């Protein structure tokens, strides 16, 4: 499971705008990485990916900053790739 760039909309735009600052704050983590494209292009024989929003991350928290981080990384992929 990996968080990835949102498919479209305001979140995708926000992830791209915040990219440099996000990478500096979160030790190289890139909110605008499209990992699913790299996995599909890597030459695996079989790739099975599911793209989804991890809405569990958006449950009410007491700290607004925690909620903002959860919003920024809610787009995820999960799956398998075999050679």
N, C-alpha and C positions, 0 to 999 in steps of 0.2 A: 504494500500500500504506500502511496506517495502523493503528496499534495502537488498540484500542477496549476498551470495558467488556466484561468476560467475560459470557457468557450466563447463568450461574448459579453457585451454589456458593460455596465459601470465598474463591476469588479475587475474585469480584464484590464480596463483602462487604468484603474487605481493600482493594480499590481505592476503594470509597466512603469507608471510614474514613480512609484515608491521603490523601485528595484535597487538602485544604488545605495540608498540609505538603509534599506532592509538588509542587504548583503553585509553592510558594515556592522549593523547592530546584531544580527543573528548569525555571525560566524560563517559567512559564505552561503547561507541558505538563499536560494533564488526563487522568489515568488512568481517569476514569469517564465519558468522553465517548462517546456512542452515535452516532458519525459516520454509520453506515449508515442510521439513521432520518432524519437530516437530508438525506442524499443522495436517499433515496427520496421525501421530502416536497418536494423542491425543484422538482418539475415537469419532470424530464427525461423525454424520450419513451421512452428505453430505458435500463434500469439492469440491469447484470449484476454481481453481487457474490458473492464467495466468502468465507465466514467460516472461519477456521482458527487453530489454535494453532501459533505459530512455535517448535516444539520445538528447533530448532537453537540458539536462544538459551539453552537450558538445558544445553548441553554443559558438562562440568566446567571450572571456572575456578579459579584459585588464590585469588581473593579472594571471600569470602562475600558482601560487599556487591554485587559485580558480579552474582553469581548471583541475589540477591534482586531487584535491578532487572530483570533478565531475566525472572524469574518474574512480576513485577507487570505487565509489558507483553507477555506472550506471546500474548494474544488479538489477532488481526489481521483486517483485511478487505483484499481486493484486487479490482479490477474496473474496469469502465468505465461511464460515464454519458454519453449523447449527447442533444442537444436536437433 
